[in-house]
Each structure stands twice: as structure tokens, then as C-alpha cells.
């Protein structure tokens, strides 16, 4: 599974676990709801600043968010990307 797709699935799962709508999450992360949608569907790649904002809005650390993406990728196809493009 692509990094973007895995990131989006993890982001959506965590958002739903927190009981947040895309609109609520976007407001907490200080981004647009369209950007949340694009991230969740793997259409956009977040900058490191956005990763920190997303994690903060979810009440977790950025490292925890990235770790969950790595775990998701490993559980889907047993590969971890060598680099982020």
C-alpha cells in the first residue's frame, strides 16, 4: 500500500475514534476540510508542519502518528518505504 494511502487510512481511523467530523478535525488542526478529505483519500502529502498539527488535533504525538502509519503499512504488505517523496 502506498504511503499516502496508509497515512490517509490511519488519519481517518484516528479521527473517527475521537468522534470528530472532518469539519471539526479541520478546525482543530487549522486546515481546510477539503485538505482533510484529500489527506484521508491519499490525494495529498502533508508537510512535516501539517503532520504535527494533525497529531496535536488528535491528542497524540507526531511520532506516534508516523508509527501508526508504519505499522499500517507493515500489516498491509510487510514493507516500509525507504524514502518519502
Beta strands, then each sheet from edge to edge (+ up, - down):
end
